[in-house]
Amino acid sequence: MAASGVIRRQLASSSLVSGLRRLQSPVSACQVRPMSSASTDPASLTSLESPALVTSLDISAGLTEEQKEMQSMALQFAMNEMFPNMATWDQKQIFPVDVLKRAAELGFGALYTSTDHGGTGLTRLDASIIFEALSHGCVSTTAYITIHNMVCWMIDKFGTEDQRAHWVPLMANMDKLGSYCLTEPGAGSDAGSLSTTARREGDTFILNGSKAFISGAGETDVYLVMVRTGGKGPKGISCLLIEKGMKGLSFGKKEQKMGWNSQPTRAVIFEDCEVPVSNIIGVEGQGFNIAMAGLNGGRINIASTSLGAAQHSLQISADHLKVRKQFGKPLSETQHNQFALARMATQVVASRSMVRNAARALDSQHPDTVQLCSMAKLFATDNCFEVVNQALQMHGGYGYLKDYPIEQFLRDIRVNQILEGTNQVMQMLIARSILN
């Protein structure tokens, strides 16, 4: 089955039965379920109460029926295909390409890429909802899926018709996997100062330099690389599509990381790497703008993975407090734990509100999109890390063991405060938008 529009085709019917049927194996004992203090009767809503604007601890609150069905499908996939394997992938550093391809069969390989050449054609809000759901099963693997989605979208958004027609179908099916190459050893937060050069000789660019901390590097097929084709500063940067196997392309050693171990991370090295001029994405000098356009959505995507980890950790902790006893009573009866749980829930709901608000801003091209995406990424990744850290504390010594998922969620979401622009850079962008 082609990846193009699987979700759309399923939603065109009365339900997602066809997509869910093969996901009906029993969900893990650590089952994720909506958390809500009371059900909502739609008939009780007044004309002033819009369900579409409601965000709560129930992850499906405020969603349309289509979005709820997509979320349910993603959750079932996460809990059946990813969560049972999460620890093994982490400890053995397995890049689960087979599972990625099964995710692509559901349309998850090109979620917000247009349907012109096989993308699923969803909104950024839809994608955020799905990424949050998938992260219940494995943050690291979902984070790679978000990166692949961003690469596919960039080709579709800024590429030529020939580039789109060739690459989008392959990437939507995850027959070809993508990596995004911006960061360099000497250019992290200051991306505009990157030094990897692309010198034009006839119909070929000759690249020299390197990229650092590249997710999937060495095992992926398509690399979108920001290079310097012109003078200093952002206007001298262009975007090139480089295929694995091109002359002069090599990779560094596999990095040993705190988290994100289900995806390899390596340096990407260019030594007189020969790339056809026809592989430029967009036009010369447009690369920095393409990179920044990708990062706005990337910040929402990464914040969504923190949300999934925090929501799942909160649920696991609530269940743990009810069954774990100390001093003759369940931990759930201790006021300190009740207060901590209340704060965790508040942080999760506030984070979800900000992330979905930023996604709506990006969908509508709101003038404050950069500010709102930066706020959402800053707030959600900081607060969700605190939630997972508190969840680990609630588990005591058990939380520190690899037998329990909390410690891996903690390790996997820590990097979210660093990548797609550090949270210090997010504060700079927010402050700049206010002062200007």
N, C-alpha and C positions, 0 to 999 in steps of 0.2 A: 504494500500500500504506500503510495507517495505521501510525503509529509505535507504537501501543500493543502492547506485548508482542512485538515482532519477535524480540528476543533470546530471549524465553521460548518462542515458537513454534518457533524454530530448535532450541533445546535440547531441546524435547520429542521431536524426532526423534533418530536415532542420531548425527547430526553436524550441523555448520553448513554443509553443502555448499551449500544453497540460498542462504545469505547470502554465502558466500565466492566463489561461482561468478563473480559479476560483479566480483570483486576480483582476478582471476587474471592481470592484466597484469603484466609483469615488474617486480619490485621494484627500487628504485634501486640503483646500484652501491655506495652507502654502506649496504648491507643490514644490518639489525639482526638479530642472531642470539643465542640463548642463549649465555652464557659460562660454561663449567664445566670444571673440571679432569678430571672423570671422570663417567661415567654412573652412575646409581644403579639397582641391581637391586632391585625391590620385594620379591623373595623373600628378600633378605638382611636385611630389616628385622626386628628383634625386636619383641615386643609392647610394649616400652618406648620404641620409636622411632616417633613419630607424624609421618608426612610432612606433615600439615596444619600443623605448627608449625615446619617448616623454612623458613628464608629464606636464599638464597644469591645468588651472582652470576648464576646462571641465573634469569631473571625469572619463570619458571614453577614454580620449586621450591616445594613446599608447597601448591600450588593443587589444587583438585578438578578433575576432568575438565571439568566445565561451565565453571569459571573459566578453564581453559587455552584452551578453545574461544573464549570471549568475548575473552580477551586476544589470541589469534591473529587474530580478526576485526578487533579494534581496531588491531593492529599493521599488518595489511595495508592497512587504510583509511588509516592514518597515512602509510605509506611510498609508497602509490600516489596518494592524493588530496591529501595535505598537503605532504610533504617536497619534492616537485619544485617546489612553488609557494611555499615558505616565504620564500625570499629576495625574490621578486617582490612578494609581499604586504607584506613589511617595507619595501622600498625605495620602493614606489609607494603605500604606506599604503592597501591594498585591504582592505575588510571583506568576506570571501568568503561572502556569504549563500548562494550556490548550494551551496557545499560544506557549510555548516552544515545545510542542508535535506537533503542526501544523508546526512549523519551521523544526522539525525533519522530517516531511513528505516530505519536499523539499530537504533533505539531509544535513541540517545545523547542525545536532547533532554530526557528525563525519567527518568534512570537509576534513581534511588531514590525517585521519586514512586510512590505506590501505584497498583495496576492498576485501581482503581475507575473512573477516567475516562480511561484510556489511558496511564497511566504504565507504565514497564517493570518496576517493582516489585523491583529488585535491592537488595542490602545495601550499606552504606557501604563495606565491604571490596571488594565487586565493583566499585563505582564507582571506588574508588581504583586498582584494578588497570587498569581501562579508561582512566582519565585518565593514568596513567603511560605506558601504551602509546601513546595518542594524542599525547602530548608528544614522543615520538621524532620525530614529523613536523612539529610546530609548537607551541611552548610558548604563544605569544601567542593563537593561535586556540583551543587547548585551554582556556586560562585563561578565555576568554569562555564557552566551553561550560560550564565549571564554574559560572560566575556565573548563566547562564541556568538551569541545573539547580537552583541554590539558590532562585531566585525561584519556579520552578515548584513545588518542594517546599514552600515557605512557604505558597503559596496552597492547596495540597492539604492541608497539615497544619493550618493555622489558619483557613482560609476557611470560609464557609458552604457548604452543599450547592449552592446556586445558583452561587456563585462558582466552586466546584470544577468543576461540570458545564460551565460556560461556558468557563473559561480553560484548564484542564488539557489538553483535547484540542488546542486551538490551539497551546499551547506545546510539547506533546510532539512535534507535527509540525514545530515551529519555523515555523509560519505566522505566529505572533506571537513576537517576541523580547523578552526581559526584561532589565531593569537594576535593580540594587540600590542604593538611595540612602540612605546613612547619614552619610558624612563631609561636613563643612562646612568653609568657609574658617577658621572659628575653633574647630572641634570635630573634632579628629582622633582621637588616642588617648583623649581624654576625651569619649567619645561621649555620656555622660549629660548633658553640658552643652549639647547641641545647641539651636539657637535658632530654627529654622524653625517658625513658628506656624501652627496651624490653628484658626481661630475659627469656632464653629458658629453659623450663622444659619438656623434652621428645619431643613430637610432638606439643607442644604448646608454644607460646610466651606469657609472662605475662607483660602487659604494665602498666606503671605508669607515670603520667605527664599530661600536657595539651598543647593545641594549641590555639592560639589567632587569632581573626579577620578572622574567616573562613567563606567564602561566601557559603551560602546555608545550613550551619550547622543546624541540627535539622530537616530539611525538605528534605534533599537529602538522597540517599540510599547507596552510595559508597564513602568511604573516603580513599584516598591515603595518607598515613601518614609516614613522615620521622622520624625515631626513632633511638635511640642509642643502637645497639646490641653489639658493641665492645668498644674499648678504646676511648680516647679523639681525637678530630679533625674530619675532614671530612671522613677519612677512616673507622671510627667506626659507620657510619650511614647506615642504610638499609631502604628499602621502603616496607611497608606492606599495603595490601588491607584489610580494615575493613568495615564490613557491619553494617548498622544501626540495632540495636537490639541485637548485641553481648553483652554478659555478661560483665559488668564493664564499658560500654561506656555510657556517659551521656553528657549533653550540658548545657552551661551557659545561662544566660538571653539573650534575644534578644537585641542587641546593638541599641541605638538610634543614628543615623548617620546624618551627614550633607547632604549626597547624597547616591546614590546607594540604595535607599529605596525599589526598587522592588525586591530586593533579601535580605533574612535575613542574619544577621551576628551574630555568637555566638562563644563562646569558646567551644572547644571539649575536654572533660575531660576523662582521663583513670584512673580507680581505680581498679587495679588488673584485667584489661581487658584481656580476654582470646581470643587469635587469633591463628588459626592453622598455623603451620610452612609452610604448603602448600600455604598460602596466601602471601608469600613473592614475591615481584615483582623484577625480576632480581636475583641477588645473594647477599648474605650478604656482606656488605661493599660497595655496588654499589649505595646506596641511594643518596648520595650527588651528584654523577655524573648524576643520573637520574633527580634529582631536577634542576640542572644547565642546563641540556639539555632542560628541559621543559621551563625554564625561558628565554632562548634565543628566542624561539618562542613566549612566553608569552609577552615579551617586544614589539615585533612587533604587536601582537594582541591588546594590550592595547593602543599603539600609534595609531592604526587604528581607535579605538573608539573615540579618541580625534579628529582625522581628520574628522570623520563623523559629530561630533558636531560642529566643526569650519566651515566646508563647509555649513552646513544648517544654522548656525547663520549668516554667511556672506550673504547668499542669502536672508534671512529674513530682514537683515539690509539694503541691497541694495533696496529692495522693499519698506521698511519703509521710507527711505530717499527720495524716489521719490514721496511719497504721503503726508508725514508730512510737513506742512508749518509753518514757523515762520518768522516774519518780512516781511510778504508778499510774500515769495517765498519758493519753496521746499527746504528742507535741502540738497538735492543732489546738489544744485547749490552753496553751501558754500564750498569754497576751502579747508577749514580745514577738512571737512567731506570727500571730494574727496581724499585728501592726506591720511587720516586715512584708507579709504576703499582700497586704492592702497597698503598700507603697509599690511593690513590684507590679501589681496589676495596673495601678495608676500610670506607672512609667510605660508599660506596654501599650495601653490604650492611647496615651498622649503621643507616643512614638508612631503608632499606626495612623493616627489622625494627621500628623505632619507629613508622613510619607505619602499617604493617599492624596493629600492636598497638593503636594508638590507634583505628583504624577498627573493630576488634573490640570495643573498649571502648564506642564510640559505639553500635554495633549492639546490644550487650547492656545498655546503660544502666548501665554500671559506675559506682560512686560516684566514682571518680577520673577520670572522662572529661575534665573541663576541664583537669586537670593533665596528663593524658597527651596530649591534643590539642595543648596548648601546648608540651610537651616535643618532640613529634614535629615540629611546625612550626619551632620554634627550631633543633633539631638538624639536621633534613634540609635546610632552606633555607640554613643557614650552611655545612654540610659539602658539599652539592652545588654550591654556588657555588665553593667551594675546588677541587672536582674539575674543574669546567669551566674555571676559571682556570688550573689546572695543565695541563689538556689544551691550552689555547691556548699556553702556554709551550712545551710539547713540540713544537708545530708551528713554533716560531720566528716569523720574519716572515710566513710563510704563514698562520699562525693569526690574524694581525691583518687579513687581507684579507677582504673581503665575498664573495670567490669560495669561501670555505670556511665551513661552517655554525657552527664553534665560536664565532666572535665574536658571532653572533646569539644563540646559546644563552646566552652570557654576559650579553648585554644584556637578554634577555627574562626571565631568572630573577633578576636583581638586585633587581627590585621585590618579589619574593616575601619578602624580608627586611623589607619595610616594610608591605605591605598585610595585611589580615585581622588587624590588630593587629601593631604593630612587634615585632621580636624583643626589644626592651627591655621592652615590655609583657608579652611571653610570660614573661620572667624574673620580672617582678613577680607574675604570676598563679601561677607555680610556687612562688615563695618564700612567697606568701600561703597557699597550700595546705599548705605544710610547717609554717609558724609557727602556723597556726590549728588 
